[in-house]
Amino acid sequence: MSMYDTDRQQFIKTLQLYFGGHVAKHRANVNNLLDNNVALAEHPDIIETIEKELDHMADYEDKLNVLEKYFVNGSKENEKELLND
């Protein structure tokens, strides 16, 4: 295994943790908003607030899925597929 492979794997792992951490953070926010009556009082438009949190979750989930699809799981096959498109 070359130094390049080790660095690549470390970057990929770091990105997975970073994106996954953001998903978990925004999920916790939604759970808090749904379960905490005090949080409801602090946000007059609770639906809009939850929607914004879900948007953040979707964004980071998409990034995580793209990272795993194109750079973790079968990245060589996906590179060939992209070149053929």
N, C-alpha and C positions, 0 to 999 in steps of 0.2 A: 504494500500500500504506500503510495507516494505521499509527500507532504501536501500536495494539491488535493488528494482525496480526503485526507484528514481535515484540512481547512474547509473543504466543501461540505463534508458531513457536519462539522461544527457549526457552520453558518446555517445549514438547513435545520439542524436541531434547535438553534437559537431562534430562528424564525418561527418554527413550530410552537415553541414555548411562548414566544411573544404574541403571536396571533391567538393561540389558545388561551392565554392569560387575559387578553382583551375580551374574548368571547365570555369567559367566566365572569369577568368584572361586570359586564353589561347584563349578563343573566342574573347575577346577584342583585343588581339595581332593579331589574324588573320584578324579581321575587320580593324585594323589599317594598317596592311601590304597591304590589298587589296585597301584601300581607300586613302592612303597617299603616294603621289609621292616621298616625301623625304625619306620615309621608303624604298621604292623600290630602290632608289639610294644607300642606306646603305647596302643592301643585294644583292650581285651579283647573287646569286642563290636563287631567291625568292621562287621558287617552293619547293626547299628542306627546306627552312626555314618554309614555311607554313606547309609542311608535318610534320616537327618536332612538330610544335604547335598542329596539329591535332592528332598526336600520344599521346601527353600529355593529350589532351582533352579526347581521347578514353580511356586512362588508368584510369583517374579519374572518368569518366562516368561508366566504368566497375565496379570500386570499389563501387561507389554509388549504382549501381544496385544490386550487390551482398549483400551489407549491407542491403538494403531494402527487398530483396527477402528472405534472410535467418534470419534476425534479427529483422525486423520491421513487415512486412506483413505476418502473419500466420507462425511465426517462429516455433511454436509447430508442425504444420503439416509438415513443411520442415525437422525438426529434425527426425520425424518418417520416412519420405521418404528417407532421407539419410541413416538411420539405416537399411532400407529394401533393399537398393542397394547392 
